[in-house]
Amino acid sequence: MKSHAQLNRYEKSCPTNFRSAKRQEISISRIGSVCLLILSTIVFIFPFYWIVTGAFKIQTVATAIPPEWFPLTPTLQNWSDLFKNPVWRWTFNSFFISLCEMTAVCLVASTAGYVLAKKVFPGRKIIFTMFVSSMALPKQVILVPLFTMLASFGWINTYHGLILPAIGWPFGVFLMKQFAQTIPGELMEAAKIDGCSEIRMFSTIIVPLLKPALGALAIFTFIGAWNDYFSQLIMTRSTPMMTLPLGIATMQGEFTTNYGVMMAGAALASIPMIAIFLLFQKAFTQGITMGAVKG
């Protein structure tokens, strides 16, 4: 095979027309890639744009055909009607449940993944196989026995009834186990030789190395808990215990629906998810790229 130096000399010796054709081919492919990215961005951003602009339209404008792409006469009436409901209580419930689930899942998944990856004990492979197999079960399959169990504990319509069932998330354990396997065993052996205890070794050595994976898991868990409409619908019984997505869904009437108010609620509900993603964006990107194949 020709070396890079030989290829460079060959290209320099080529006629000018060949080099210009090559540059033109590269520029055309680059322009095509940029156009494709711009088109994809517009497709993905447009629903969010429509929700935000719809939050400032009156009912007749929000449902008008042809649509009004930008509110010519914006109004704050939708937001005023939205906050006539206990929106702050619903927002607190969503924040509290999502943050508790995120913290608990990251703690349990990191410890369980570390143990399954680095500790040798009887039944380790069987336990990990059970975790991976449970990932194939739809949530709706286990919801009936889960509801029966929580009802027997008296946990229906309570915070712990909404938080505790989500702590042992199989995907979280699987993700942390795969990342923990990449940690060199020599680090733990050196820590043990220096007299480091198991808890201190986990908190000072293992957890910092798992930060990229923890960032990705935190985003997945928070967004999943925030949007977990179905479980929250089954487990809650009163308006004060509703979460924000569930409360917004109750605004839909049987015969009429104020789409402007619902879009205002949807725009409000999307703000925390965007903030969490921006907060953990760096760790999330590192957590995704760490699993890539290195050339």
C-alpha positions as CSV (number, residue, x, y, z in Angstrom):
1,M,0.0,0.0,0.0
2,K,1.2,3.5,-0.7
3,S,2.2,5.7,2.2
4,H,0.7,9.1,2.9
5,A,3.8,10.8,1.6
6,Q,3.6,8.9,-1.7
7,L,-0.1,9.7,-2.1
8,N,0.6,13.4,-1.5
9,R,3.3,13.4,-4.1
10,Y,1.0,11.6,-6.5
11,E,-1.8,14.2,-6.0
12,K,0.7,17.1,-6.5
13,S,1.9,15.5,-9.7
14,C,-1.7,15.2,-11.0
15,P,-3.1,17.7,-13.4
16,T,-4.9,20.8,-12.0
17,N,-8.2,19.6,-13.4
18,F,-8.1,16.4,-11.3
19,R,-7.4,18.3,-8.1
20,S,-10.1,20.8,-8.7
21,A,-12.6,18.0,-9.5
22,K,-11.7,16.4,-6.2
23,R,-12.2,19.6,-4.3
24,Q,-15.5,20.1,-6.0
25,E,-16.6,16.6,-5.0
26,I,-15.7,17.2,-1.4
27,S,-17.5,20.5,-1.3
28,I,-20.6,19.0,-2.9
29,S,-20.7,16.2,-0.3
30,R,-20.2,18.7,2.5
31,I,-23.0,20.9,1.3
32,G,-25.2,17.9,1.0
33,S,-24.4,16.8,4.6
34,V,-25.1,20.3,5.9
35,C,-28.4,20.5,4.1
36,L,-29.4,17.1,5.5
37,L,-28.5,18.2,9.0
38,I,-30.5,21.4,8.6
39,L,-33.5,19.6,7.3
40,S,-33.3,17.0,10.2
41,T,-33.0,19.8,12.7
42,I,-36.1,21.6,11.4
43,V,-38.1,18.3,11.5
44,F,-37.2,17.7,15.1
45,I,-37.4,21.2,16.4
46,F,-40.7,22.1,14.6
47,P,-43.0,20.3,17.1
48,F,-41.4,22.2,20.0
49,Y,-41.7,25.4,18.1
50,W,-45.4,24.7,17.4
51,I,-46.0,24.1,21.1
52,V,-44.3,27.3,22.2
53,T,-46.0,29.5,19.7
54,G,-49.4,27.7,20.3
55,A,-49.1,28.7,24.0
56,F,-49.6,32.3,23.0
57,K,-52.5,31.8,20.6
58,I,-56.2,32.0,21.3
59,Q,-58.3,28.9,20.7
60,T,-59.6,30.0,17.3
61,V,-56.2,30.8,16.0
62,A,-54.6,27.6,17.5
63,T,-57.1,25.5,15.6
64,A,-57.3,27.6,12.4
65,I,-56.8,26.1,9.0
66,P,-54.6,27.2,7.3
67,P,-52.5,27.5,10.4
68,E,-51.0,30.8,11.6
69,W,-47.3,29.9,11.7
70,F,-46.4,32.7,14.1
71,P,-48.8,34.4,16.6
72,L,-49.6,37.8,15.1
73,T,-51.7,38.8,18.2
74,P,-50.0,36.9,21.1
75,T,-51.9,36.6,24.3
76,L,-51.1,35.5,27.9
77,Q,-54.6,34.3,28.6
78,N,-53.5,30.7,28.1
79,W,-50.9,31.0,30.9
80,S,-53.4,32.8,33.1
81,D,-55.9,29.9,32.7
82,L,-53.2,27.3,33.2
83,F,-52.2,28.7,36.6
84,K,-55.8,28.6,37.8
85,N,-55.1,24.9,38.3
86,P,-52.7,23.6,41.0
87,V,-49.8,23.7,38.5
88,W,-47.1,24.5,41.1
89,R,-48.2,21.5,43.2
90,W,-48.0,19.3,40.1
91,T,-44.6,20.7,39.2
92,F,-43.3,20.1,42.7
93,N,-44.6,16.5,42.6
94,S,-42.9,15.9,39.2
95,F,-39.6,17.4,40.4
96,F,-39.6,15.6,43.7
97,I,-40.4,12.2,42.2
98,S,-38.0,12.6,39.3
99,L,-35.1,13.8,41.4
100,C,-35.6,11.1,44.0
101,E,-35.8,8.4,41.3
102,M,-32.7,9.8,39.6
103,T,-30.6,9.8,42.8
104,A,-31.8,6.4,44.0
105,V,-31.4,4.7,40.6
106,C,-27.8,6.2,40.1
107,L,-26.9,5.0,43.6
108,V,-28.3,1.5,43.4
109,A,-27.3,0.9,39.7
110,S,-23.7,2.1,40.3
111,T,-23.2,-0.2,43.4
112,A,-25.0,-3.2,41.8
113,G,-23.1,-2.7,38.5
114,Y,-19.8,-2.5,40.3
115,V,-20.4,-5.6,42.3
116,L,-21.6,-7.6,39.2
117,A,-18.6,-6.5,37.2
118,K,-15.7,-6.7,39.7
119,K,-16.8,-9.1,42.5
120,V,-16.7,-12.9,42.1
121,F,-19.5,-14.8,44.0
122,P,-21.8,-17.7,43.4
123,G,-24.8,-16.9,41.2
124,R,-23.3,-13.7,39.7
125,K,-24.0,-14.7,36.1
126,I,-27.5,-15.9,37.0
127,I,-28.4,-12.6,38.7
128,F,-27.1,-10.6,35.7
129,T,-29.0,-12.8,33.3
130,M,-32.2,-12.2,35.3
131,F,-31.6,-8.4,35.1
132,V,-31.0,-8.6,31.3
133,S,-34.1,-10.8,30.8
134,S,-36.3,-8.4,32.8
135,M,-35.4,-5.6,30.3
136,A,-37.5,-7.5,27.7
137,L,-40.6,-7.3,29.8
138,P,-43.0,-4.5,28.9
139,K,-44.0,-2.3,31.9
140,Q,-47.7,-3.0,31.3
141,V,-47.1,-6.7,32.1
142,I,-45.8,-6.1,35.6
143,L,-48.2,-3.2,36.4
144,V,-51.1,-5.4,37.7
145,P,-49.0,-7.4,40.2
146,L,-47.1,-4.3,41.2
147,F,-50.4,-2.4,41.8
148,T,-51.7,-5.3,44.0
149,M,-48.4,-5.4,46.0
150,L,-48.4,-1.6,46.6
151,A,-52.1,-1.7,47.5
152,S,-51.4,-4.3,50.1
153,F,-48.7,-2.1,51.6
154,G,-51.0,0.9,51.6
155,W,-48.7,2.8,49.2
156,I,-51.3,3.8,46.6
157,N,-51.4,7.6,46.1
158,T,-48.2,8.2,48.0
159,Y,-44.7,9.4,47.0
160,H,-42.9,6.2,48.0
161,G,-45.4,4.2,46.0
162,L,-44.3,6.2,42.9
163,I,-40.6,6.3,43.7
164,L,-39.6,2.9,45.2
165,P,-40.8,0.6,42.4
166,A,-38.5,2.4,39.9
167,I,-35.3,2.1,41.9
168,G,-34.2,-1.3,40.6
169,W,-34.2,-0.3,37.0
170,P,-32.6,-3.2,35.0
171,F,-31.3,-1.0,32.3
172,G,-29.4,1.1,34.8
173,V,-27.7,-1.9,36.4
174,F,-26.8,-3.2,32.9
175,L,-25.4,0.1,31.8
176,M,-23.2,0.6,35.0
177,K,-22.1,-3.0,34.9
178,Q,-20.8,-2.6,31.3
179,F,-18.9,0.6,32.2
180,A,-17.5,-0.9,35.4
181,Q,-16.0,-3.7,33.5
182,T,-13.7,-1.1,31.7
183,I,-12.1,-0.1,35.0
184,P,-8.6,-1.7,35.4
185,G,-8.5,-4.2,38.3
186,E,-5.0,-3.0,39.1
187,L,-6.4,0.2,40.6
188,M,-8.5,-1.7,43.1
189,E,-5.6,-4.0,44.0
190,A,-3.4,-1.0,44.6
191,A,-6.0,0.6,46.8
192,K,-6.4,-2.6,48.8
193,I,-2.6,-2.7,49.3
194,D,-2.7,0.8,50.6
195,G,-5.3,-0.2,53.2
196,C,-8.3,1.4,51.5
197,S,-11.6,0.1,52.7
198,E,-14.3,-1.1,50.3
199,I,-16.6,1.9,50.8
200,R,-13.8,4.4,50.5
201,M,-12.5,2.7,47.4
202,F,-15.9,2.8,45.8
203,S,-16.5,6.5,46.6
204,T,-13.1,7.9,45.8
205,I,-11.9,5.6,42.9
206,I,-14.9,3.9,41.3
207,V,-17.5,6.7,41.3
208,P,-15.2,9.3,39.7
209,L,-14.4,6.9,36.9
210,L,-18.1,6.2,36.4
211,K,-19.1,9.8,36.1
212,P,-19.7,9.8,32.4
213,A,-22.0,6.7,32.7
214,L,-23.7,8.3,35.7
215,G,-24.4,11.5,33.7
216,A,-26.0,9.5,30.9
217,L,-28.0,7.4,33.4
218,A,-29.1,10.5,35.3
219,I,-30.6,12.0,32.1
220,F,-32.3,8.8,31.1
221,T,-33.8,8.3,34.6
222,F,-35.0,11.9,35.0
223,I,-36.6,12.1,31.6
224,G,-38.2,8.6,32.1
225,A,-39.6,9.5,35.5
226,W,-40.8,12.9,34.3
227,N,-42.7,11.4,31.3
228,D,-44.0,8.3,33.1
229,Y,-47.6,9.1,32.5
230,F,-49.0,5.6,32.6
231,S,-47.7,4.5,36.0
232,Q,-48.5,7.8,37.6
233,L,-52.1,7.5,36.2
234,I,-52.5,4.1,37.8
235,M,-50.9,4.9,41.2
236,T,-52.4,8.3,41.9
237,R,-56.0,9.0,43.1
238,S,-56.2,12.7,44.1
239,T,-55.5,15.9,42.3
240,P,-52.8,17.1,44.8
241,M,-50.8,14.0,44.1
242,M,-50.8,14.4,40.3
243,T,-47.7,15.1,38.4
244,L,-47.4,17.9,35.8
245,P,-47.9,15.7,32.7
246,L,-50.8,13.9,34.3
247,G,-52.4,17.2,35.4
248,I,-52.1,18.7,32.0
249,A,-53.8,15.7,30.5
250,T,-56.8,16.2,32.8
251,M,-57.4,19.6,31.2
252,Q,-58.7,17.8,28.0
253,G,-62.4,18.0,28.1
254,E,-64.9,15.4,26.9
255,F,-66.4,17.6,24.2
256,T,-64.0,20.6,23.9
257,T,-60.3,21.1,24.5
258,N,-58.5,24.4,25.0
259,Y,-55.4,23.6,23.0
260,G,-53.7,26.9,23.9
261,V,-53.8,26.1,27.6
262,M,-52.6,22.5,27.0
263,M,-49.7,23.8,24.8
264,A,-48.8,26.3,27.5
265,G,-48.7,23.3,30.0
266,A,-46.6,21.3,27.6
267,A,-44.1,24.1,27.1
268,L,-43.9,24.4,30.9
269,A,-43.3,20.7,31.3
270,S,-40.5,20.7,28.7
271,I,-38.4,23.3,30.5
272,P,-37.0,20.9,33.2
273,M,-36.1,18.2,30.7
274,I,-34.1,20.7,28.6
275,A,-32.4,22.1,31.7
276,I,-31.4,18.6,32.9
277,F,-30.0,17.7,29.5
278,L,-27.9,20.9,29.3
279,L,-26.7,20.4,32.9
280,F,-25.5,16.8,32.2
281,Q,-24.7,17.3,28.5
282,K,-20.9,16.9,28.9
283,A,-21.1,13.8,31.0
284,F,-23.8,12.4,28.7
285,T,-21.7,12.9,25.6
286,Q,-18.7,11.2,27.3
287,G,-20.9,8.4,28.4
288,I,-22.1,7.7,24.9
289,T,-18.7,8.0,23.2
290,M,-16.8,5.9,25.8
291,G,-18.5,2.8,24.3
292,A,-17.4,3.6,20.8
293,V,-14.8,1.5,19.0
294,K,-11.3,3.2,19.0
295,G,-9.3,2.9,15.9
